[in-house]
Amino acid sequence: MEKQETNNEKTLTQRITEGLHRSFEKLVRDKAKDDGELIFCEDGEIVRIKAKELLKQQTK
């Protein structure tokens, strides 16, 4: 029974991860249409990145 629960947990984790990935892609595409930016924290510093630049990096 534990194996099945582990498989169900993996499936749930995979589905959540895929949903997050799709949501982020949609956010980037929507921001790129409006020539918007996304704001991240990198090494404790606030970084602004144009959504269009992220799209270019994803297609490479």
C-alpha positions as a LaTeX table, in Angstrom:
\begin{tabular}{lrrr}
\hline
Residue & $x$ (\AA) & $y$ (\AA) & $z$ (\AA) \\
\hline
Met1 & 0.00 & 0.00 & 0.00 \\
Glu2 & 2.87 & 2.39 & 0.74 \\
Lys3 & 4.21 & 2.08 & $-2.83$ \\
Gln4 & 0.90 & 3.24 & $-4.27$ \\
Glu5 & 0.81 & 6.22 & $-1.90$ \\
Thr6 & 4.36 & 7.11 & $-2.91$ \\
Asn7 & 3.38 & 6.96 & $-6.59$ \\
Asn8 & 0.33 & 9.13 & $-5.90$ \\
Glu9 & 2.51 & 11.65 & $-4.06$ \\
Lys10 & 4.94 & 11.76 & $-6.99$ \\
Thr11 & 2.10 & 12.24 & $-9.40$ \\
Leu12 & 0.66 & 15.06 & $-7.29$ \\
Thr13 & 4.09 & 16.68 & $-6.98$ \\
Gln14 & 4.63 & 16.41 & $-10.73$ \\
Arg15 & 1.21 & 17.91 & $-11.44$ \\
Ile16 & 1.82 & 20.81 & $-9.06$ \\
Thr17 & 5.26 & 21.45 & $-10.59$ \\
Glu18 & 3.82 & 21.37 & $-14.11$ \\
Gly19 & 1.04 & 23.78 & $-13.09$ \\
Leu20 & 3.55 & 26.20 & $-11.61$ \\
His21 & 5.67 & 26.01 & $-14.76$ \\
Arg22 & 2.66 & 26.70 & $-17.00$ \\
Ser23 & 1.55 & 29.60 & $-14.80$ \\
Phe24 & 5.00 & 31.18 & $-14.93$ \\
Glu25 & 5.14 & 30.81 & $-18.72$ \\
Lys26 & 1.73 & 32.49 & $-19.05$ \\
Leu27 & 2.82 & 35.30 & $-16.72$ \\
Val28 & 5.94 & 35.94 & $-18.82$ \\
Arg29 & 3.98 & 35.90 & $-22.09$ \\
Asp30 & 1.33 & 38.28 & $-20.72$ \\
Lys31 & 3.96 & 40.66 & $-19.35$ \\
Ala32 & 5.88 & 40.55 & $-22.63$ \\
Lys33 & 2.75 & 41.63 & $-24.54$ \\
Asp34 & 2.58 & 44.75 & $-22.35$ \\
Asp35 & 6.36 & 45.29 & $-22.52$ \\
Gly36 & 6.41 & 44.64 & $-18.77$ \\
Glu37 & 9.05 & 43.55 & $-16.30$ \\
Leu38 & 9.31 & 40.81 & $-13.74$ \\
Ile39 & 11.00 & 41.50 & $-10.43$ \\
Phe40 & 13.16 & 38.86 & $-8.77$ \\
Cys41 & 15.43 & 38.68 & $-5.77$ \\
Glu42 & 18.87 & 37.38 & $-6.73$ \\
Asp43 & 21.58 & 37.02 & $-4.08$ \\
Gly44 & 19.66 & 39.40 & $-1.83$ \\
Glu45 & 19.37 & 42.12 & $-4.49$ \\
Ile46 & 16.23 & 43.20 & $-6.33$ \\
Val47 & 16.56 & 42.54 & $-10.07$ \\
Arg48 & 14.18 & 43.76 & $-12.78$ \\
Ile49 & 14.10 & 41.78 & $-16.01$ \\
Lys50 & 12.10 & 42.60 & $-19.11$ \\
Ala51 & 9.67 & 39.78 & $-19.89$ \\
Lys52 & 10.76 & 39.86 & $-23.53$ \\
Glu53 & 14.33 & 39.08 & $-22.44$ \\
Leu54 & 13.09 & 36.05 & $-20.49$ \\
Leu55 & 11.20 & 34.83 & $-23.56$ \\
Lys56 & 14.37 & 35.15 & $-25.65$ \\
Gln57 & 16.30 & 33.11 & $-23.07$ \\
Gln58 & 13.62 & 30.40 & $-22.97$ \\
Thr59 & 13.71 & 29.91 & $-26.73$ \\
Lys60 & 17.50 & 29.37 & $-26.81$ \\
\hline
\end{tabular}
